């Protein structure tokens, strides 16, 4: 006889900040990154484990820098908004 059980996907909690022109250097310091310039654009070069693309290591203005249990991650605003909800007092704000 099959024994089928219910499982719950455990939520992932991260610390995150959105990069803007005013906080770029502070964010770089927080994540151990460095500010670089490509053409007219500034970005933070972040040490990201198992980055599949170079872009996954570059946080531009508007991007989110995340600190996870497994290291640093970069998310675009759209990807971050789709994947994460703000947590206040231990509960997600919807």
VENSULWO-V7079 format. One record per residue. N is the residue number from 0. OMEGA is omega in whole degrees, -180 to 180 (NA if undefined). D_FIRST is the distance of its C-alpha to the first C-alpha in whole Angstrom. Layout:
n=N omega=OMEGA d_first=D_FIRST
n=N omega=OMEGA d_first=D_FIRST
//
This chain:
n=0 omega=179 d_first=0
n=1 omega=175 d_first=4
n=2 omega=-178 d_first=6
n=3 omega=-178 d_first=9
n=4 omega=176 d_first=13
n=5 omega=178 d_first=16
n=6 omega=178 d_first=19
n=7 omega=174 d_first=23
n=8 omega=-178 d_first=25
n=9 omega=179 d_first=28
n=10 omega=177 d_first=31
n=11 omega=177 d_first=34
n=12 omega=179 d_first=37
n=13 omega=167 d_first=40
n=14 omega=-175 d_first=44
n=15 omega=174 d_first=46
n=16 omega=178 d_first=49
n=17 omega=-178 d_first=51
n=18 omega=171 d_first=54
n=19 omega=-176 d_first=57
n=20 omega=-177 d_first=61
n=21 omega=-175 d_first=61
n=22 omega=-172 d_first=59
n=23 omega=-178 d_first=58
n=24 omega=178 d_first=60
n=25 omega=178 d_first=58
n=26 omega=178 d_first=55
n=27 omega=178 d_first=56
n=28 omega=-179 d_first=57
n=29 omega=-175 d_first=53
n=30 omega=180 d_first=51
n=31 omega=-179 d_first=53
n=32 omega=178 d_first=54
n=33 omega=178 d_first=58
n=34 omega=178 d_first=59
n=35 omega=178 d_first=60
n=36 omega=175 d_first=62
n=37 omega=-174 d_first=61
n=38 omega=178 d_first=64
n=39 omega=-175 d_first=65
n=40 omega=172 d_first=61
n=41 omega=175 d_first=60
n=42 omega=176 d_first=57
n=43 omega=174 d_first=55
n=44 omega=-174 d_first=54
n=45 omega=176 d_first=51
n=46 omega=-177 d_first=49
n=47 omega=178 d_first=45
n=48 omega=174 d_first=43
n=49 omega=177 d_first=41
n=50 omega=-179 d_first=43
n=51 omega=179 d_first=43
n=52 omega=177 d_first=46
n=53 omega=-180 d_first=49
n=54 omega=179 d_first=49
n=55 omega=179 d_first=46
n=56 omega=-175 d_first=49
n=57 omega=179 d_first=51
n=58 omega=178 d_first=52
n=59 omega=177 d_first=54
n=60 omega=-178 d_first=56
n=61 omega=179 d_first=53
n=62 omega=177 d_first=50
n=63 omega=173 d_first=48
n=64 omega=-177 d_first=47
n=65 omega=171 d_first=44
n=66 omega=-179 d_first=44
n=67 omega=176 d_first=40
n=68 omega=-176 d_first=39
n=69 omega=179 d_first=39
n=70 omega=-175 d_first=42
n=71 omega=177 d_first=44
n=72 omega=176 d_first=43
n=73 omega=177 d_first=45
n=74 omega=170 d_first=44
n=75 omega=180 d_first=47
n=76 omega=-179 d_first=47
n=77 omega=-179 d_first=45
n=78 omega=180 d_first=42
n=79 omega=-179 d_first=42
n=80 omega=179 d_first=43
n=81 omega=-171 d_first=39
n=82 omega=-171 d_first=37
n=83 omega=173 d_first=39
n=84 omega=178 d_first=40
n=85 omega=178 d_first=42
n=86 omega=175 d_first=41
n=87 omega=-180 d_first=44
n=88 omega=176 d_first=43
n=89 omega=-179 d_first=39
n=90 omega=178 d_first=38
n=91 omega=176 d_first=38
n=92 omega=-176 d_first=41
n=93 omega=NA d_first=41
//
